[in-house]
Amino acid sequence: MAYIETSAPIETVKNLSDFLRVSGDWHRRNAGEDQGMLSELWYRGVKTGHPSQSPGVYRSGFTDRAKRLKVTGSLEAKRLRLERDMLS
């Protein structure tokens, strides 16, 4: 798994509109060709109540939901699918 790290926040997001703009700009700059918002990049969010720093998609509740999906593929593919469905 690859991680993209920054030394400081690039921009503070205050509302959904800001998030959509900033994340869209980031994806256009960093996602692979022809992947856009469906790339294999995970949105981690912020460290609030989860000291392990693991993305929500790797926490037990999300993983359990992903396992129950009625789609084929690896657990990693199911996590990605569930996250994309939720974001949609």
N, C-alpha and C positions, 0 to 999 in steps of 0.2 A: 504494500500500500504506500502510495506517495503522499507526502504532505507539502502544502504550500504554506510557508511561514512568513509573517511580516513582523517587523520590529515594533510597530505601533499601528493602531487603527488607522486605516486610510481615510475613513469618513464615518462619522456617527450617524446612524440611521434613527430617525425619530418617529417614523410612521410607515405604514405599508407602502405608500407611494414611493417614499425614499428607498425602501428595501428593494422594490421591483426595479427601480432605476439603477441603483448601485449594483445589484446582483446581475442585471442584464448587461451593464457596462463591463463588469468583471468577467462574465462568461464570454463576451465578445473578444476580450483581450487574451483570455487564458484557455478557453476550451479548445479541444482539438478540432480539426477541420470537419465540417458537416455534423457537429454534435450539438452545438448550442446548449440550450437548457437541458437536453437529454444526455449530456455527457456523464461520465462516471465520477463526477465530482460530487462530494457530499457537503451539504450545508451543515455546519456544526453548531452555529449559534453562539451563545455566551455561556460562561461558567456560572451557573446559578443553581446551587443545590446539588451539584454533581461534581464533587472534588476529584473524581478519577480523570476528568477531562475527556472522557470518551464521548463520541457523538451519540445522540439519542438512538440512532439506528442500530447501535451495538449494545444498547441496554436491554435487559431481559424482557421487559414488557413489549418493546417494539419487535424484538427478535421472535417472541412467541406469536405475535400477530402475523409476522412475515411467514413463519412456518405454516400457518393455517391457510395461506393463500391457495386458491385452487388453480394455480398456474404451474407450468413445468419450469425447471431450471434449478440452479444451485441456490443455496440459502442467500448468498451474496446477491444474486440476481433478483431474488424475491424481496430482499431489503430495498434494493434500488427501485423496484417496481412499486412497492408500497409507499416509499417516500415520494416518488413522482406522482402517484395517484393522489396522495394527500396534498401535495403542492398544487396540483391541478385544480 
